């Protein structure tokens, strides 16, 4: 059985979120990509403390699609070093988990 994962990625704006989200779902690399209200990030970059408003993408997919999702994000993302991390989904409502698996076929 395919192992479900969530991939997290921050983006600078709704246009980038929509472009990445739609492309991922259209290519069946994930069942769903969600984002909501902006978050405010404080981070160190090039030796300076920076701040930015960003959106968090949550990409619902399966482990075997991770590399394809990563490559697609890198091709569309405006950041030099985008956040792209995945976490396993250890448990969940089985019909929902099946929906994720079916959405990546």
Secondary structure by P-SEA (a helix, b strand, c coil): cbbbbbbbbbbccaaaaaaaaaaaaaaccccccccccbbbbbbbcccbbbbbbbbbbbbbbcccaaaaaaaaaaacccccccbbbbbbbccccaaaaaaaaaaac
